[in-house]
Amino acid sequence: MARNKPLLFISNLFPDTREPYRGLDNATILHWLEAEYETQVLALRPRLPFYSGPRLSARPEDEIFQPQYVDVPYIPRIGSRWNHRLMAGALREEIARLKPSLVLSSWIYPDSCAVSKLAEEFGFPFVAIAQGSDVHQYLKIPVRRKIIVESLKRASAVITRSGELARLLGEAGVSKEKLHPVYNGIDFEVFKPGNQGEARRELGLPATGKIVLFVGNFYDIKNPLLLIEAFSRLSHLEELPHLVMIGGGPLETEAQALAKANGTRVIFAGRRKASEVARYMQAADLLCLPSKNEGVPNVILEAFACGLPVLASNVGGIPEVLNADYLGRLAAPNNVPELVFCLCQSLEQVPDRERIHQHGLEFSWERAAKGYLELLGPLAQAGVRP
């Protein structure tokens, strides 16, 4: 099928060779849309005004999108009233040159809000993607909340990565008819069940005993310190489990110090590529994600695809996918005693890994792409204007 439908994708969440996992879900969905859309990418890189970042290049597989990495001015903290305007100003000349007929943008503020201003000026339709924190956190800031609601009035549709994000935007004042939850997909060639013993030997992990896995950035919102604190209170168990933590970030040094001070059996595995994360999931007995807030984290869906049960905070869109007892447990957020209790209960259970795997197979990229095509198709064919 000829790719005769033009699409312009605009977002700060798109990978480059320095940050190959930045916005990887966005790059993945664009590849799934390749058969229908000839896509170009404006990959935004917010910077302080008058500062230029390093020269960036695309991953080889993304070169088909001819991505341009564009520095855009961004004022942290005090710039809420102006950042979307600054971004729109930085993009105006390029938009005038490209003359897009349809735009897909990801990250509501300031990216989609900037696109909204340009859509009003140049008359093209656009579909916005709500990722998670761009809704959970920014709707709590009155200035940004007002800008988001006003900007999304001009969107033809808003794709949300969870039903909870759609609910929050609807309560804020975005038209509910425009809100369309579409879950991300999973690469089933990478995330799949495997032999636990072989995976442990390959990774140099203990051959016996339970292993709990954490995968995420060491940010406060992901709560890695709370998990280490909870783990330190499992000393009463007859057989002490190990905690393997994959990721990195500003709290990593503090997490290592806390684990050492408490004598907790923690293995810090650092950042890992997707195939390695999958292998750790095959080696583990439980994924634990004690976040303070979330959308629908891909890592949970990936765990399901590997047949791994999940213990996660009862926040955001997590209950939408962790919706049955055989999949794992939900715990109240930021509550150490409850997390300790749930860890103990989860580690005592014998999981039905095949049933969990079958649940994970529901989250395919093919299904996600179908959701996008249903929204983009009529706009591309009819030239609808918001």
C-alpha positions as CSV (number, residue, x, y, z in Angstrom):
1,M,0.0,0.0,0.0
2,A,1.4,3.4,-0.9
3,R,2.1,5.8,1.9
4,N,0.3,8.7,0.4
5,K,-1.1,10.3,3.6
6,P,1.2,12.9,5.1
7,L,1.5,13.2,8.8
8,L,3.7,15.5,10.9
9,F,4.6,14.3,14.4
10,I,5.7,17.0,17.0
11,S,6.9,16.1,20.5
12,N,9.8,16.4,22.9
13,L,9.3,12.7,23.4
14,F,11.1,11.1,20.5
15,P,14.4,9.1,20.6
16,D,17.9,10.0,19.4
17,T,21.2,8.2,19.5
18,R,22.1,9.8,22.8
19,E,18.7,9.0,24.4
20,P,17.5,5.9,22.5
21,Y,14.6,5.2,24.9
22,R,13.3,8.7,25.1
23,G,9.7,8.6,23.8
24,L,10.2,5.1,22.5
25,D,6.5,4.4,22.6
26,N,5.9,7.3,20.2
27,A,8.5,6.1,17.7
28,T,7.0,2.6,17.9
29,I,3.5,3.7,17.1
30,L,4.8,5.8,14.1
31,H,6.5,2.7,12.7
32,W,3.2,0.8,13.1
33,L,1.5,3.7,11.1
34,E,4.1,3.5,8.3
35,A,1.9,1.5,5.9
36,E,-0.7,4.3,5.9
37,Y,1.2,7.5,6.6
38,E,4.3,9.2,5.2
39,T,5.5,10.8,8.5
40,Q,7.9,13.5,9.3
41,V,9.1,14.3,12.8
42,L,9.9,17.5,14.6
43,A,11.6,16.3,17.8
44,L,11.7,19.1,20.2
45,R,14.4,19.6,22.8
46,P,13.4,22.3,25.4
47,R,16.4,24.5,26.4
48,L,16.9,27.6,28.4
49,P,16.5,30.6,26.2
50,F,19.5,31.5,24.1
51,Y,21.1,28.1,24.8
52,S,21.7,25.5,22.1
53,G,22.1,21.8,22.9
54,P,24.4,19.2,21.3
55,R,23.8,18.2,17.7
56,L,21.6,15.1,17.7
57,S,21.0,12.4,15.2
58,A,18.3,9.8,14.7
59,R,18.5,6.1,15.4
60,P,19.0,4.3,12.1
61,E,15.5,2.8,12.2
62,D,13.9,6.2,12.7
63,E,15.7,7.9,9.7
64,I,12.6,7.1,7.5
65,F,10.8,9.9,9.4
66,Q,13.5,12.5,8.5
67,P,13.5,13.8,12.1
68,Q,14.6,17.3,12.8
69,Y,15.8,17.9,16.3
70,V,14.7,21.4,17.2
71,D,15.9,23.4,20.2
72,V,12.9,25.3,21.7
73,P,13.1,27.8,24.6
74,Y,11.7,26.7,27.9
75,I,11.6,28.6,31.2
76,P,11.4,26.2,34.2
77,R,9.1,26.9,37.1
78,I,8.1,30.5,36.3
79,G,7.5,30.1,32.6
80,S,4.0,28.4,32.7
81,R,2.3,31.4,31.1
82,W,4.8,31.6,28.2
83,N,6.4,28.3,27.4
84,H,3.8,27.1,24.9
85,R,4.0,30.5,23.2
86,L,7.8,30.4,23.1
87,M,7.6,26.9,21.6
88,A,5.0,28.0,19.0
89,G,7.2,30.9,18.1
90,A,10.3,28.6,17.6
91,L,8.3,26.3,15.4
92,R,6.4,28.9,13.3
93,E,8.9,29.2,10.5
94,E,9.2,25.4,10.1
95,I,5.4,24.9,10.1
96,A,5.1,27.6,7.4
97,R,7.6,25.7,5.3
98,L,6.2,22.2,5.8
99,K,2.5,23.3,5.4
100,P,1.2,20.2,7.3
101,S,-2.2,18.8,6.5
102,L,-2.4,16.7,9.7
103,V,-0.4,16.8,12.9
104,L,0.0,14.3,15.7
105,S,1.5,15.7,18.9
106,S,2.6,14.1,22.2
107,W,2.9,15.6,25.6
108,I,0.0,18.0,26.4
109,Y,1.9,21.0,27.9
110,P,3.7,22.7,26.4
111,D,4.0,20.7,23.2
112,S,0.3,20.1,22.2
113,C,-0.6,23.6,23.5
114,A,2.0,25.1,21.2
115,V,0.6,23.0,18.3
116,S,-2.9,24.3,19.1
117,K,-1.7,27.9,18.7
118,L,-0.1,27.0,15.3
119,A,-3.2,25.0,14.2
120,E,-5.3,28.1,14.8
121,E,-2.9,30.2,12.8
122,F,-2.3,27.8,9.9
123,G,-5.6,25.9,9.8
124,F,-4.5,22.3,10.1
125,P,-6.2,19.6,12.2
126,F,-4.3,17.9,15.0
127,V,-4.6,15.0,17.4
128,A,-2.9,15.3,20.8
129,I,-1.5,12.4,23.0
130,A,-1.7,12.6,26.8
131,Q,1.2,10.6,28.2
132,G,0.7,10.7,32.0
133,S,2.5,13.3,34.1
134,D,1.5,16.0,31.6
135,V,-2.0,15.4,33.0
136,H,-1.5,14.1,36.5
137,Q,0.9,16.9,37.6
138,Y,0.1,19.8,35.3
139,L,-3.7,19.9,35.9
140,K,-2.8,20.7,39.5
141,I,-1.1,23.9,38.4
142,P,-3.9,26.5,37.8
143,V,-2.1,28.4,35.0
144,R,-1.3,25.3,33.1
145,R,-4.7,23.7,33.7
146,K,-6.4,26.7,32.1
147,I,-4.0,26.7,29.1
148,I,-4.4,23.0,28.6
149,V,-8.2,23.1,28.6
150,E,-8.3,26.1,26.2
151,S,-5.7,24.6,23.9
152,L,-7.4,21.2,23.6
153,K,-10.6,22.8,22.4
154,R,-8.9,23.1,19.1
155,A,-7.8,19.5,19.0
156,S,-9.8,17.2,16.7
157,A,-9.2,14.3,19.2
158,V,-7.1,13.6,22.3
159,I,-5.6,10.1,22.7
160,T,-5.0,9.2,26.3
161,R,-2.7,6.4,27.4
162,S,-5.2,5.3,30.1
163,G,-8.9,5.7,30.9
164,E,-7.9,7.6,34.1
165,L,-6.2,10.3,32.0
166,A,-9.3,10.7,30.0
167,R,-11.4,11.0,33.2
168,L,-9.1,13.7,34.6
169,L,-9.1,15.7,31.4
170,G,-12.9,15.4,31.2
171,E,-13.3,16.6,34.8
172,A,-11.0,19.6,34.0
173,G,-13.3,20.7,31.2
174,V,-12.0,19.0,28.0
175,S,-14.9,17.7,25.9
176,K,-15.5,14.0,26.7
177,E,-16.4,13.3,23.0
178,K,-12.8,14.2,22.1
179,L,-11.1,11.8,24.6
180,H,-10.1,8.4,23.4
181,P,-8.1,6.0,25.7
182,V,-5.6,3.8,23.7
183,Y,-3.2,1.7,25.6
184,N,0.4,1.2,24.4
185,G,1.5,-2.1,23.0
186,I,4.2,-4.6,23.8
187,D,6.9,-6.1,21.6
188,F,6.1,-9.8,22.0
189,E,9.3,-10.8,20.3
190,V,11.2,-9.4,23.2
191,F,8.8,-9.7,26.2
192,K,7.7,-13.3,26.5
193,P,8.0,-16.2,29.0
194,G,11.3,-17.9,29.5
195,N,13.1,-20.5,31.6
196,Q,13.7,-18.9,35.1
197,G,16.7,-21.0,35.9
198,E,18.5,-20.3,32.7
199,A,17.7,-16.6,33.0
200,R,19.2,-16.5,36.5
201,R,22.3,-18.3,35.4
202,E,22.8,-16.0,32.4
203,L,22.4,-12.9,34.6
204,G,24.5,-14.1,37.5
205,L,21.5,-14.0,39.9
206,P,21.0,-16.4,42.9
207,A,19.8,-19.8,41.7
208,T,17.4,-20.2,44.6
209,G,15.1,-17.9,46.6
210,K,12.6,-15.3,45.5
211,I,13.6,-12.3,43.4
212,V,11.5,-9.1,43.4
213,L,12.2,-6.8,40.4
214,F,11.9,-3.0,40.2
215,V,12.2,-1.3,36.8
216,G,12.1,2.5,36.5
217,N,13.8,5.8,36.9
218,F,15.1,6.6,40.4
219,Y,12.8,9.6,40.7
220,D,10.6,10.5,43.7
221,I,7.4,9.8,41.9
222,K,8.6,6.2,41.3
223,N,9.2,5.7,45.1
224,P,12.4,3.5,45.0
225,L,13.4,4.5,48.5
226,L,10.0,3.4,49.9
227,L,10.5,0.0,48.3
228,I,13.9,-0.4,49.9
229,E,12.5,0.6,53.2
230,A,9.7,-1.9,52.9
231,F,12.2,-4.6,51.8
232,S,14.3,-4.0,54.9
233,R,11.3,-5.0,57.0
234,L,11.1,-8.5,55.6
235,S,13.8,-9.8,57.9
236,H,11.2,-12.1,59.7
237,L,10.8,-14.2,56.6
238,E,12.3,-17.7,56.8
239,E,13.9,-17.2,53.4
240,L,15.0,-13.7,52.6
241,P,14.2,-12.5,49.0
242,H,16.5,-10.4,46.8
243,L,15.5,-7.1,45.3
244,V,16.9,-6.3,41.8
245,M,16.5,-2.7,40.8
246,I,16.9,-1.7,37.1
247,G,17.2,2.0,36.3
248,G,19.0,5.1,37.3
249,G,18.5,8.7,38.2
250,P,19.0,11.4,40.9
251,L,17.9,9.1,43.8
252,E,20.2,6.2,42.9
253,T,23.1,7.2,45.3
254,E,20.6,7.7,48.1
255,A,19.0,4.3,47.3
256,Q,22.3,2.5,47.4
257,A,23.2,4.2,50.8
258,L,19.8,3.2,52.2
259,A,20.1,-0.4,51.1
260,K,23.6,-0.6,52.6
261,A,22.5,1.0,55.9
262,N,19.6,-1.5,56.3
263,G,21.6,-4.5,55.2
264,T,19.0,-5.1,52.5
265,R,19.7,-7.7,49.8
266,V,19.5,-5.3,46.9
267,I,21.2,-5.7,43.5
268,F,21.5,-2.5,41.5
269,A,21.6,-3.5,37.9
270,G,21.8,0.0,36.3
271,R,20.0,0.9,33.1
272,R,19.3,-1.9,30.8
273,K,18.1,-2.3,27.2
274,A,14.7,-3.9,26.5
275,S,16.0,-7.4,25.8
276,E,17.9,-7.4,29.1
277,V,14.9,-6.1,31.0
278,A,12.9,-9.0,29.6
279,R,15.5,-11.5,30.7
280,Y,15.3,-10.1,34.3
281,M,11.6,-10.4,34.2
282,Q,12.0,-14.1,33.2
283,A,14.3,-14.5,36.2
284,A,12.1,-12.8,38.7
285,D,9.2,-13.9,40.8
286,L,7.4,-10.5,41.2
287,L,7.5,-7.0,39.7
288,C,7.0,-4.3,42.3
289,L,6.2,-0.7,41.2
290,P,5.4,1.4,44.3
291,S,4.9,4.7,42.4
292,K,3.1,7.7,43.8
293,N,1.4,8.3,40.5
294,E,1.3,6.7,37.0
295,G,-0.5,6.4,33.8
296,V,-0.4,2.8,32.6
297,P,3.3,2.0,32.8
298,N,4.6,-0.1,29.9
299,V,6.7,-2.1,32.4
300,I,3.6,-3.6,33.9
301,L,2.3,-4.7,30.5
302,E,5.8,-6.1,29.7
303,A,5.8,-8.1,32.9
304,F,2.4,-9.6,32.1
305,A,3.7,-10.6,28.6
306,C,6.5,-12.4,30.4
307,G,4.1,-14.2,32.7
308,L,5.3,-12.2,35.8
309,P,2.8,-11.1,38.5
310,V,2.8,-7.5,39.6
311,L,2.5,-5.7,42.9
312,A,1.8,-2.0,42.2
313,S,0.4,1.1,43.8
314,N,-3.4,1.6,43.3
315,V,-2.9,4.9,41.4
316,G,-3.6,6.3,37.9
317,G,-4.5,3.8,35.2
318,I,-2.8,0.8,36.9
319,P,-6.1,-0.7,38.2
320,E,-7.4,-0.7,34.6
321,V,-4.9,-3.3,33.6
322,L,-4.1,-5.0,36.9
323,N,-7.7,-5.9,37.2
324,A,-7.8,-9.5,38.5
325,D,-6.4,-11.2,41.5
326,Y,-4.3,-13.7,39.5
327,L,-2.4,-10.8,38.0
328,G,-1.0,-9.6,41.3
329,R,-1.9,-7.0,43.9
330,L,-2.7,-3.3,44.4
331,A,-1.4,-1.5,47.4
332,A,-2.2,1.9,48.8
333,P,0.4,4.4,47.6
334,N,3.2,5.6,49.9
335,N,2.3,3.2,52.7
336,V,5.3,1.1,54.0
337,P,3.3,-1.3,56.3
338,E,0.8,-2.1,53.6
339,L,3.6,-2.6,51.0
340,V,5.4,-5.0,53.4
341,F,2.2,-6.9,53.9
342,C,1.5,-7.1,50.1
343,L,5.1,-8.2,49.4
344,C,4.7,-11.1,51.9
345,Q,1.4,-12.2,50.5
346,S,2.6,-11.9,46.9
347,L,5.8,-13.9,47.5
348,E,3.7,-16.7,49.1
349,Q,1.5,-17.2,46.1
350,V,2.2,-19.5,43.2
351,P,1.4,-17.5,40.1
352,D,-0.4,-18.8,37.1
353,R,2.2,-17.6,34.6
354,E,0.5,-18.8,31.5
355,R,-2.7,-17.1,32.4
356,I,-0.8,-13.9,33.2
357,H,1.0,-14.2,29.8
358,Q,-2.4,-14.6,28.0
359,H,-3.6,-11.4,29.6
360,G,-0.4,-9.6,28.5
361,L,-1.1,-10.7,24.9
362,E,-4.2,-8.4,24.9
363,F,-1.8,-5.3,24.7
364,S,-0.5,-5.5,21.2
365,W,0.9,-2.7,19.1
366,E,-1.4,-3.8,16.3
367,R,-4.4,-3.1,18.5
368,A,-2.9,0.3,19.5
369,A,-2.3,1.2,15.9
370,K,-5.9,0.4,15.0
371,G,-7.0,2.9,17.6
372,Y,-4.8,5.6,16.1
373,L,-5.9,4.9,12.5
374,E,-9.6,5.1,13.4
375,L,-9.0,8.7,14.7
376,L,-6.5,9.9,12.1
377,G,-8.1,8.3,9.0
378,P,-11.2,10.5,8.7
379,L,-9.1,13.7,9.3
380,A,-6.5,12.7,6.6
381,Q,-9.2,11.7,4.1
382,A,-11.7,14.6,4.6
383,G,-9.3,17.4,5.5
384,V,-11.4,18.2,8.6
385,R,-10.5,21.4,10.4
386,P,-11.0,21.7,14.2
